[in-house]
Amino acid sequence: MDIINFIFAALSIALGCFGWLAPRYTMGALDLSPGPTTMGMSEIRASVGALFVGMGIGALILGSTDAYLMLGFCWCGAAVGRLTSLVLDGMSQRKFIFFAVEAGVGIAAIALHA
């Protein structure tokens, strides 16, 4: 289980690094485009990037069952937001793939620790 916990934390950190350090790339992957201000990139760096980096690093530092459980809840929270978009904003293959990854990581992390 320690290896799986590490993988979930490392996945959070790795994906978060894209948003944090490569916001233009991340915006392209998410089908977003920069606006007339830099607030869009700032939001990507914060909510799609450094937030996930912090979650992953925090889980690794704390190393407790509760920390990895919370990591799962955070991923599930992202999945709920994505599912809401699928229902209210329309379906797309890209959204569904992102939802599946978020739900898969979240549910697996919760199932391992609940």
URQUI-V491138 format. One record per run of one state. SS is the DSSP state (2 for helix, 1 for strand, 0 for the rest). FROM is the first residue (numbers start at 0). TO is the last residue. If there is no record, write none. Layout:
# URQUI-V491138
ss: [SS	SS]
from: [FROM	FROM]
to: [TO	TO]
This chain:
# URQUI-V491138
ss: [0	2	0	2	0	2	0	2	0	2	0]
from: [0	1	21	22	29	38	62	64	88	92	113]
to: [0	20	21	28	37	61	63	87	91	112	113]
